[in-house]
Amino acid sequence: MSAQNVIRTAWDGVMNEKKNPLQNLPLMTAHMMMQVLAWMWSIIFALAFSSYFVFGVSVVGHALILSGIFATLAVFREAERNRTTDNA
């Protein structure tokens, strides 16, 4: 298995809502759960490095990245929905 496939499989296992364990939840619930997990990992890394500054930066970074991913997903889904409606 190539390094690219390993990275893609790992990414899908966490970030792809159609392949990760949150796939059966509504999108908004899955988003909230991803935010909770991001905060949890931010706390773990901050404690591991004994730095509250690291925690703050990590929380903001995780929140921005996950919000951007889910906003993009929502736009793509809406575009797909409109495309199928317009073509019907």
Secondary structure, 3 states (H helix, E strand, C coil): CCHHHHHHHHHHHHHCCCCCCCCCCCHHHHHHHHHHHHHHHHHHHHHHCCCHHHHHHHHHHHHHHHHHHHHHHHHHHHHHHHHHHHHC
